[in-house]
Amino acid sequence: MALKQVYQAENELMANTIKDLLEQSGIPALVHSFQIPAYDGVAQVMRPAWGEVLVEEEDLARAKEIINGFITGETVQDGEADSSITEGDERS
């Protein structure tokens, strides 16, 4: 099971919104926070993002289409992947 970063979120609300959007489209997703609860925001000073949304590698292209359509407000046709969304490192 190889997980790939499909979206880097600047806050928890956006991470969970993207996760819910993907899951409503039939793509299982996972939110991975970079935050350290005991340090209240210190981790965000060291990293420019709150966290990331991860999906299975085989769902990556479709997930990018869905996210891009959501962010731009455009309808994306099946098979039109947009590579402008950052691909992340492989997670295991």
C-alpha positions in Angstrom: 0.0 0.0 0.0 1.8 3.1 -1.3 0.3 6.4 -0.2 1.1 9.6 -2.1 0.6 13.2 -1.1 -2.2 14.7 -3.2 -2.6 18.0 -1.4 -0.6 20.1 1.1 -3.0 22.0 3.4 -2.3 25.3 5.1 -4.8 24.5 7.8 -6.9 21.7 9.4 -10.2 22.9 7.9 -8.9 22.7 4.3 -7.2 19.3 4.9 -10.5 17.8 6.2 -12.5 19.5 3.5 -10.3 17.9 0.8 -10.4 14.6 2.5 -14.2 14.7 2.7 -14.5 15.8 -1.0 -12.3 12.8 -2.1 -14.2 10.3 0.1 -17.5 11.5 -1.3 -16.1 10.8 -4.8 -15.2 7.3 -3.8 -11.5 7.8 -3.1 -10.3 6.8 0.4 -8.1 9.6 1.8 -6.0 10.2 5.0 -5.1 13.4 6.7 -1.6 13.6 8.1 -0.9 16.5 10.4 2.6 18.0 10.8 1.6 19.6 14.0 2.8 18.7 17.5 -0.1 19.3 19.9 2.1 20.1 22.9 3.9 22.9 21.1 0.8 24.7 19.7 1.8 25.9 16.3 5.6 25.6 16.6 5.7 22.9 13.9 4.0 25.3 11.4 6.9 27.7 11.9 9.3 25.0 10.8 7.1 23.7 7.9 5.0 26.0 5.7 2.0 23.7 5.8 -0.4 22.4 8.5 -0.4 18.9 7.0 -1.1 16.8 3.9 -3.8 14.7 2.4 -2.7 11.2 1.2 -4.3 8.8 -1.2 -3.4 5.4 -2.7 -1.0 5.8 -5.7 -3.6 4.3 -8.1 -6.1 7.0 -7.1 -3.6 9.9 -7.4 -4.5 11.2 -10.9 -8.3 11.2 -10.3 -7.8 12.8 -6.8 -5.8 15.6 -8.4 -8.6 16.2 -11.0 -11.2 16.4 -8.2 -9.1 18.7 -6.1 -8.2 21.0 -9.0 -11.8 21.2 -10.0 -12.8 22.1 -6.5 -10.2 24.8 -6.0 -10.6 26.4 -9.4 -14.4 26.0 -9.5 -14.1 24.2 -12.9 -15.7 21.0 -13.9 -13.0 18.4 -14.8 -13.8 15.7 -17.3 -12.8 12.1 -16.7 -9.2 11.4 -17.7 -8.0 15.0 -17.5 -5.4 15.0 -14.8 -3.7 18.3 -13.8 -0.1 17.9 -12.7 0.1 21.4 -11.2 -0.9 20.0 -7.8 2.2 19.0 -5.8 3.1 15.3 -5.8 4.5 14.2 -2.5 6.9 11.6 -1.3 5.8 8.0 -1.1 4.6 6.9 2.3 4.5 3.3 3.5 
